[in-house]
Amino acid sequence: HTVEDFKSDFFSVSDSAIMLLVVDNSPVGYCWWHATDMYATIHNFYVLNSERRRGYGAALMKAVLSRIENMHPHNSSVGLDTIPRNIPAQEFYSKLGFRVDITFRGLLRPSQLR
C-alpha cells in the first residue's frame, strides 16, 4: 500500500498534530505527534488489530514522517517510545528504520522525583 491508497484526515494544534487513517470510510488507525524544528516525538501510534499486517501502519508512518518533514524541514530527530514487552511494535518500528536509543527500566511517580 502507498500513501495514495488511503485517505488521511489531518488535525493540527500548535506543534502537535493527529493524523487519522481512514480506509473505506472507516477509521483504522491514527498517529499523534509533537514536532518542532529541532525534534519530533510520536506520542501515540495505533492501527486496529484487525487491520494490521496489511501495510496500513507503514503507509501511515510514511505519511506522518513526510508531514513532519514538510512542516519542519530542519528537524533532525524523530523519536517514539514503546513499553519493553511490546515486541511487535518494536519490530515494526525497526523495519521502518527506527533504532533503540534509550531504554528505561521503570517509571517514577512525581513524589519520587523530589
PyMOL commands that set and color helices and strands:
alter all, ss='L'
color gray80, all
select helices_A, chain A and resi 3-5+49-51+56-71+87-95+110-113
alter helices_A, ss='H'
color red, helices_A
select strands_A, chain A and resi 7-13+16-23+26-35+40-47+78-80
alter strands_A, ss='S'
color yellow, strands_A
deselect
rebuild
show_as cartoon
